[in-house]
Amino acid sequence: MTEALRDVRLALLEADVHVKVVKTLLDAVKARALTQEVLHSLTPGQQVVTIVWEELRALLGEAHRPVQLAPNPPTVVMLVGLQGAGKTTTAGKLARVFHAEGRRVLLAAADLKRPAAIRQLEVIGGQVGVPVHVPADERSAEAVCRSAVARADRGGIDVVVLDTAGRLQIDDELMGELAAIRDAVRPHEVLLVADAMTGQAAVSIAEQFDRRVGVTGIVLTKSEGDARGGAVLSMRAVTGKPIRYVGTGESLAALEPFHPERVASRILGMGDVEGLVERAREAFSQDDARSLERTLRTDAFTFDEFRAQLQQIKKLGALSDLVGMIPGGAKLAERIAGNGAERDLARVEAILSSMTPEERRRPDVINGSRRKRIARGSGTTVQEINQLLKQFAQAKKMMKALGGARGRSLTARLFSA
């Protein structure tokens, strides 16, 4: 059990969990582990890991806690955080979530400090399909937020998302402005938008915002660069505030509800299969599944289908992030991130785009002169073209094998899961 706890401590520290949080957690685990039930277990090491997972889940929260909507609209959601954490993009992501639920949303551009912040929010609002309240004669962020809430009240808006200003570091001017907005509009939710890449520094940032403004929840951004989720655990443990959502990429669709049990598994390197399946469901429609099955059944797999599959995979997110969601894939994900796998995929896509429609349908027509032309057009070498053609031929044999009854059965099970 001592060896198991040592491994767990190392895993938590490697995941960038705050040292104080690690000590508190392991003390609780040790107290539970030193019981007759565990001492008599045939596999005490495994039992300890189970206890750690349960304690992690309890520390992170038992279940997802979404933004609490007010009984009498509009619900006012105020976003706070340092400059560069991704508040404006997160405002658009939240607006997209509420809009998809059938709610009327208003974005308010209350960041009067950062150049082009207002224009950025207008562009995002246009992409999401929601209106954006911009300053007219108002000279302060407080006045902008007040007028936005008044507009929402008059117009029957369900949710107002306030995009406030940030700083490169916490100062009295920033906190004073945020406190004035809070007192003026009395938001139902004050969400701290925090960058997971700040590591253990995120803990002190969260503490200060909570103490001086009053935070009701946290949205963690850029979590795709923090594959293990240590910052999530640290911020939740220190502030006691729930993690509402986790940003997993740059696109407006890359915002996921926070599920404590999944993050607990990822921190321990146990993967997040449920999260991976959910991403696949969003990226691959039933029509895509049926089209792929027809392709397998008729042995019609071409470079066109291959390119389409690559584009679908890109929708799922970074390759290293996806591998990290598979149980035991954390170490492999680190290697993939370091050896340029994403760059290799981009090179393959460039090669396919340099082919003519006929060449993608019938790779057998690609002779020596065509290979030279494709290499020039894609910025690669003839050797790389030859390697891709060889790999494709091998893949097509696999597709043909999958085209039989067993393959169709497997495909049906995969896409119905």
C-alpha positions as CSV (number, residue, x, y, z in Angstrom):
1,M,0.0,0.0,0.0
2,T,2.9,2.3,0.7
3,E,4.2,1.7,-2.8
4,A,0.8,2.3,-4.3
5,L,0.4,5.6,-2.4
6,R,3.9,6.6,-3.6
7,D,2.8,6.0,-7.2
8,V,-0.4,7.9,-6.7
9,R,1.5,10.9,-5.2
10,L,3.8,10.9,-8.2
11,A,0.8,10.7,-10.6
12,L,-0.9,13.7,-8.9
13,L,2.2,15.8,-8.9
14,E,2.9,15.0,-12.5
15,A,-0.7,16.1,-13.2
16,D,0.2,19.5,-11.7
17,V,-2.0,19.1,-8.6
18,H,-1.1,21.6,-5.9
19,V,1.3,20.2,-3.3
20,K,-1.1,21.1,-0.4
21,V,-4.0,19.4,-2.1
22,V,-1.9,16.2,-2.7
23,K,-1.0,16.0,1.0
24,T,-4.6,16.6,2.1
25,L,-5.9,14.0,-0.3
26,L,-3.3,11.3,0.5
27,D,-3.9,11.8,4.3
28,A,-7.6,11.0,3.7
29,V,-6.7,8.0,1.5
30,K,-4.3,6.7,4.1
31,A,-6.9,6.9,6.8
32,R,-9.4,4.9,4.8
33,A,-6.7,2.5,3.5
34,L,-5.7,1.4,7.0
35,T,-8.8,-0.6,7.6
36,Q,-9.4,-4.3,8.0
37,E,-11.3,-4.4,4.7
38,V,-8.2,-3.2,2.7
39,L,-5.6,-5.1,4.8
40,H,-7.4,-8.4,4.1
41,S,-7.8,-7.6,0.4
42,L,-6.0,-9.9,-2.1
43,T,-4.9,-6.8,-4.1
44,P,-4.3,-4.0,-1.6
45,G,-2.6,-1.9,-4.3
46,Q,-5.6,-1.9,-6.5
47,Q,-7.8,-1.3,-3.5
48,V,-5.8,1.8,-2.7
49,V,-6.2,3.2,-6.2
50,T,-10.0,2.6,-6.0
51,I,-10.1,4.6,-2.7
52,V,-8.0,7.4,-4.3
53,W,-10.4,7.6,-7.2
54,E,-13.4,7.8,-4.9
55,E,-11.7,10.5,-2.8
56,L,-10.8,12.4,-6.0
57,R,-14.4,12.2,-7.2
58,A,-15.7,13.4,-3.8
59,L,-13.2,16.3,-3.8
60,L,-14.1,17.3,-7.4
61,G,-17.9,17.1,-6.7
62,E,-20.3,14.2,-7.1
63,A,-21.9,15.3,-10.4
64,H,-22.0,18.0,-13.0
65,R,-23.5,21.2,-11.8
66,P,-24.6,23.5,-14.7
67,V,-25.2,27.2,-14.5
68,Q,-28.2,27.9,-12.3
69,L,-30.9,29.7,-14.2
70,A,-33.0,32.3,-12.3
71,P,-36.7,31.6,-11.8
72,N,-37.4,35.1,-13.2
73,P,-35.4,35.9,-16.4
74,P,-33.0,37.2,-17.3
75,T,-30.3,35.1,-15.7
76,V,-27.2,37.3,-15.5
77,V,-23.9,35.4,-15.9
78,M,-20.7,37.5,-15.3
79,L,-17.4,36.3,-16.5
80,V,-14.2,37.3,-14.7
81,G,-10.5,36.4,-15.1
82,L,-7.1,37.5,-16.2
83,Q,-6.4,38.8,-19.7
84,G,-5.6,36.0,-22.1
85,A,-7.6,33.3,-20.2
86,G,-10.2,33.2,-22.9
87,K,-13.1,35.1,-21.4
88,T,-14.5,36.4,-24.8
89,T,-14.3,33.1,-26.5
90,T,-15.9,31.4,-23.4
91,A,-18.7,34.0,-23.5
92,G,-19.5,32.8,-27.1
93,K,-19.2,29.2,-26.1
94,L,-21.7,29.7,-23.2
95,A,-24.0,31.6,-25.5
96,R,-23.9,28.7,-27.9
97,V,-24.8,26.2,-25.2
98,F,-27.8,28.3,-24.0
99,H,-28.9,29.1,-27.6
100,A,-28.8,25.3,-28.4
101,E,-31.2,24.8,-25.5
102,G,-33.7,27.1,-27.1
103,R,-33.0,30.1,-24.8
104,R,-32.8,33.7,-25.9
105,V,-29.3,35.0,-25.2
106,L,-27.6,38.4,-25.1
107,L,-23.9,39.0,-25.1
108,A,-22.6,42.2,-23.4
109,A,-19.3,43.7,-24.4
110,A,-18.1,45.2,-21.1
111,D,-14.3,44.9,-21.9
112,L,-13.5,48.6,-22.6
113,K,-9.7,48.1,-22.0
114,R,-8.5,45.6,-24.6
115,P,-8.4,46.9,-28.2
116,A,-10.7,45.1,-30.5
117,A,-12.4,43.2,-27.7
118,I,-15.8,44.6,-28.7
119,R,-15.4,43.7,-32.3
120,Q,-14.2,40.2,-31.4
121,L,-17.4,39.6,-29.4
122,E,-19.5,40.9,-32.3
123,V,-17.9,38.4,-34.6
124,I,-18.5,35.6,-32.2
125,G,-22.1,36.6,-31.6
126,G,-22.7,36.5,-35.4
127,Q,-21.2,33.0,-35.6
128,V,-23.4,31.8,-32.7
129,G,-26.5,33.7,-33.9
130,V,-27.1,35.8,-30.8
131,P,-27.2,39.6,-30.4
132,V,-24.4,41.6,-28.8
133,H,-24.9,44.6,-26.7
134,V,-22.1,47.2,-27.4
135,P,-21.4,50.5,-25.6
136,A,-23.3,53.5,-26.9
137,D,-22.7,56.6,-24.7
138,E,-21.6,54.6,-21.7
139,R,-18.1,55.4,-20.5
140,S,-17.7,52.6,-17.9
141,A,-18.1,48.9,-17.8
142,E,-20.6,49.2,-15.0
143,A,-22.9,51.4,-17.2
144,V,-22.6,49.0,-20.1
145,C,-23.6,46.0,-18.0
146,R,-26.4,47.9,-16.4
147,S,-27.8,48.9,-19.8
148,A,-27.4,45.4,-21.2
149,V,-29.5,43.9,-18.3
150,A,-32.1,46.6,-18.8
151,R,-32.3,45.7,-22.5
152,A,-32.6,42.0,-21.7
153,D,-35.4,42.8,-19.3
154,R,-37.3,44.8,-21.9
155,G,-36.7,42.3,-24.7
156,G,-37.6,39.1,-23.0
157,I,-34.1,37.7,-23.0
158,D,-33.5,34.6,-21.0
159,V,-29.7,34.8,-20.4
160,V,-27.3,37.7,-20.4
161,V,-23.5,36.9,-20.5
162,L,-21.3,39.8,-19.4
163,D,-17.8,39.7,-21.0
164,T,-15.7,41.9,-18.6
165,A,-12.1,43.2,-18.8
166,G,-9.0,41.4,-17.5
167,R,-5.5,42.3,-16.7
168,L,-2.1,40.5,-17.1
169,Q,-2.1,40.3,-13.3
170,I,-4.5,41.0,-10.5
171,D,-4.6,44.7,-9.3
172,D,-6.9,46.9,-7.3
173,E,-8.2,48.8,-10.4
174,L,-9.4,45.5,-11.9
175,M,-11.0,44.2,-8.7
176,G,-12.7,47.6,-8.1
177,E,-14.2,47.6,-11.6
178,L,-15.5,44.0,-11.2
179,A,-16.9,44.7,-7.8
180,A,-18.7,47.7,-9.1
181,I,-20.3,45.6,-11.9
182,R,-21.3,42.9,-9.4
183,D,-22.9,45.5,-7.1
184,A,-24.7,47.2,-10.0
185,V,-26.3,44.2,-11.7
186,R,-26.2,41.5,-9.0
187,P,-25.4,38.6,-11.3
188,H,-26.8,35.2,-10.6
189,E,-23.5,33.5,-11.5
190,V,-20.0,34.9,-11.3
191,L,-17.8,32.5,-13.3
192,L,-14.0,32.6,-13.1
193,V,-12.5,31.8,-16.5
194,A,-9.1,30.3,-15.7
195,D,-6.3,29.0,-18.0
196,A,-5.4,25.4,-17.2
197,M,-1.9,26.0,-18.6
198,T,-1.1,28.4,-15.7
199,G,-0.7,25.2,-13.6
200,Q,-0.4,25.7,-9.8
201,A,-0.5,29.5,-10.2
202,A,-4.2,29.0,-11.1
203,V,-4.9,28.2,-7.4
204,S,-3.7,31.7,-6.1
205,I,-5.6,33.4,-8.9
206,A,-8.8,31.6,-8.0
207,E,-8.4,32.4,-4.3
208,Q,-7.9,36.1,-5.0
209,F,-10.9,36.4,-7.4
210,D,-13.1,34.5,-5.0
211,R,-12.0,36.6,-2.0
212,R,-12.4,40.0,-3.7
213,V,-15.3,39.5,-6.2
214,G,-17.1,36.4,-5.0
215,V,-17.0,33.5,-7.5
216,T,-19.9,31.0,-7.8
217,G,-18.2,28.6,-10.3
218,I,-15.2,28.1,-12.6
219,V,-14.8,27.5,-16.3
220,L,-11.4,26.0,-17.1
221,T,-10.0,26.9,-20.6
222,K,-7.2,25.4,-22.7
223,S,-7.6,22.1,-20.8
224,E,-6.5,20.2,-24.0
225,G,-3.0,21.3,-23.1
226,D,-3.4,20.0,-19.5
227,A,-4.4,16.4,-20.4
228,R,-4.4,15.2,-16.8
229,G,-6.5,17.9,-15.3
230,G,-4.5,18.7,-12.2
231,A,-5.4,22.4,-12.3
232,V,-9.1,21.4,-12.1
233,L,-8.6,19.5,-8.9
234,S,-6.4,22.2,-7.2
235,M,-8.8,25.0,-7.9
236,R,-11.9,23.0,-6.8
237,A,-10.2,21.9,-3.6
238,V,-8.8,25.3,-2.6
239,T,-11.9,27.4,-3.4
240,G,-14.6,24.9,-2.9
241,K,-16.4,26.3,-6.0
242,P,-17.8,23.9,-8.6
243,I,-16.2,23.6,-12.0
244,R,-19.1,24.3,-14.4
245,Y,-17.5,23.7,-17.8
246,V,-14.2,22.8,-19.4
247,G,-12.9,24.3,-22.6
248,T,-11.3,21.7,-24.9
249,G,-10.3,23.7,-28.0
250,E,-10.5,26.9,-30.0
251,S,-13.8,26.3,-31.7
252,L,-17.1,27.6,-30.2
253,A,-18.3,24.0,-29.9
254,A,-15.4,23.0,-27.7
255,L,-17.0,23.4,-24.3
256,E,-17.9,20.4,-22.3
257,P,-19.8,20.0,-19.0
258,F,-17.5,19.1,-16.2
259,H,-17.9,15.5,-15.0
260,P,-16.0,14.8,-11.8
261,E,-15.7,11.1,-12.2
262,R,-14.2,11.4,-15.6
263,V,-11.6,13.9,-14.6
264,A,-10.7,11.7,-11.6
265,S,-10.0,8.9,-14.0
266,R,-7.9,11.0,-16.3
267,I,-5.8,12.4,-13.4
268,L,-4.9,8.8,-12.4
269,G,-4.2,7.9,-16.0
270,M,-7.3,5.7,-16.3
271,G,-8.6,7.6,-19.4
272,D,-12.1,9.0,-20.2
273,V,-13.8,6.6,-22.5
274,E,-17.3,8.2,-21.9
275,G,-15.9,11.6,-22.9
276,L,-14.3,10.1,-26.0
277,V,-17.6,8.4,-27.0
278,E,-19.5,11.7,-26.6
279,R,-17.0,13.5,-28.8
280,A,-17.4,10.8,-31.5
281,R,-21.2,11.2,-31.3
282,E,-20.9,14.9,-32.0
283,A,-18.4,14.5,-34.8
284,F,-20.0,11.5,-36.6
285,S,-23.6,11.5,-37.5
286,Q,-25.7,8.4,-38.2
287,D,-25.6,9.3,-41.9
288,D,-21.8,9.2,-41.7
289,A,-21.9,5.8,-40.1
290,R,-24.3,4.4,-42.7
291,S,-22.1,5.8,-45.5
292,L,-19.0,4.2,-44.1
293,E,-20.8,0.9,-43.7
294,R,-21.9,1.0,-47.4
295,T,-18.4,1.8,-48.4
296,L,-17.0,-1.2,-46.5
297,R,-19.7,-3.4,-47.9
298,T,-19.1,-2.5,-51.5
299,D,-15.2,-2.4,-51.4
300,A,-15.4,1.2,-52.7
301,F,-12.9,2.8,-50.2
302,T,-11.0,5.5,-52.0
303,F,-8.8,8.4,-51.1
304,D,-12.0,10.6,-51.1
305,E,-13.4,8.5,-48.2
306,F,-10.0,8.5,-46.6
307,R,-9.8,12.3,-46.6
308,A,-13.3,12.6,-45.3
309,Q,-12.4,10.3,-42.4
310,L,-9.3,12.4,-41.6
311,Q,-11.5,15.6,-41.5
312,Q,-14.0,13.9,-39.2
313,I,-11.1,12.8,-36.9
314,K,-9.9,16.4,-36.7
315,K,-13.3,17.5,-35.4
316,L,-12.7,15.3,-32.3
317,G,-9.7,17.4,-31.2
318,A,-6.0,17.1,-30.9
319,L,-4.7,13.5,-31.5
320,S,-2.7,13.5,-28.3
321,D,-5.8,14.6,-26.4
322,L,-7.8,11.8,-27.8
323,V,-5.2,9.2,-27.0
324,G,-5.0,10.5,-23.5
325,M,-8.7,9.7,-23.0
326,I,-8.0,6.0,-23.6
327,P,-7.2,4.0,-20.4
328,G,-3.5,3.8,-20.0
329,G,-2.9,6.3,-22.9
330,A,-1.4,9.2,-21.0
331,K,2.2,8.2,-21.7
332,L,1.5,7.5,-25.3
333,A,-0.3,10.8,-25.6
334,E,2.9,12.6,-24.4
335,R,5.0,10.8,-27.0
336,I,2.5,11.6,-29.8
337,A,2.5,15.3,-28.7
338,G,6.3,15.3,-28.9
339,N,6.9,13.4,-32.2
340,G,4.8,15.6,-34.6
341,A,1.9,13.3,-35.3
342,E,-0.4,16.3,-35.9
343,R,2.1,17.6,-38.4
344,D,2.2,14.2,-40.2
345,L,-1.6,14.2,-40.5
346,A,-1.5,17.7,-42.0
347,R,1.1,16.5,-44.5
348,V,-1.1,13.6,-45.5
349,E,-4.1,15.9,-46.0
350,A,-1.9,18.2,-48.2
351,I,-0.9,15.2,-50.4
352,L,-4.6,14.2,-50.8
353,S,-5.6,17.8,-51.7
354,S,-2.8,17.9,-54.4
355,M,-4.3,14.9,-56.2
356,T,-6.9,15.2,-58.9
357,P,-10.4,13.8,-58.3
358,E,-9.6,10.9,-60.7
359,E,-6.4,10.1,-58.7
360,R,-8.3,10.1,-55.5
361,R,-10.9,7.7,-56.9
362,R,-8.4,5.5,-58.7
363,P,-5.0,5.5,-57.0
364,D,-3.7,2.9,-59.5
365,V,-3.4,5.6,-62.2
366,I,-0.8,7.5,-60.2
367,N,2.4,6.9,-62.2
368,G,5.9,8.4,-61.7
369,S,5.2,11.8,-63.3
370,R,2.0,12.2,-61.3
371,R,3.8,11.4,-58.1
372,K,6.4,14.1,-58.9
373,R,3.5,16.6,-59.5
374,I,1.7,15.7,-56.3
375,A,5.0,16.0,-54.3
376,R,5.6,19.5,-55.7
377,G,2.0,20.6,-55.0
378,S,2.0,19.3,-51.4
379,G,5.6,20.3,-50.5
380,T,6.5,16.7,-49.8
381,T,8.8,14.1,-51.5
382,V,8.1,11.3,-53.9
383,Q,9.2,8.9,-51.2
384,E,6.4,10.2,-48.9
385,I,3.9,9.8,-51.8
386,N,5.1,6.2,-52.2
387,Q,4.8,5.5,-48.5
388,L,1.2,6.9,-48.4
389,L,0.1,4.8,-51.4
390,K,1.6,1.7,-49.8
391,Q,-0.2,2.4,-46.5
392,F,-3.4,3.1,-48.3
393,A,-3.2,-0.3,-50.1
394,Q,-2.8,-2.0,-46.8
395,A,-5.7,0.0,-45.2
396,K,-7.9,-1.0,-48.2
397,K,-7.2,-4.7,-47.5
398,M,-8.3,-4.2,-44.0
399,M,-11.5,-2.4,-45.2
400,K,-12.2,-5.2,-47.5
401,A,-11.9,-7.7,-44.6
402,L,-14.2,-5.5,-42.5
403,G,-16.7,-5.6,-45.4
404,G,-17.8,-9.1,-44.6
405,A,-20.5,-10.1,-42.1
406,R,-18.2,-9.7,-39.1
407,G,-17.1,-6.3,-40.3
408,R,-20.7,-5.1,-40.8
409,S,-21.6,-6.4,-37.3
410,L,-18.6,-4.6,-35.8
411,T,-19.4,-1.4,-37.5
412,A,-23.0,-1.5,-36.4
413,R,-22.0,-2.1,-32.8
414,L,-19.4,0.7,-32.9
415,F,-21.8,3.4,-34.1
416,S,-24.8,2.2,-32.0
417,A,-22.7,2.4,-28.8
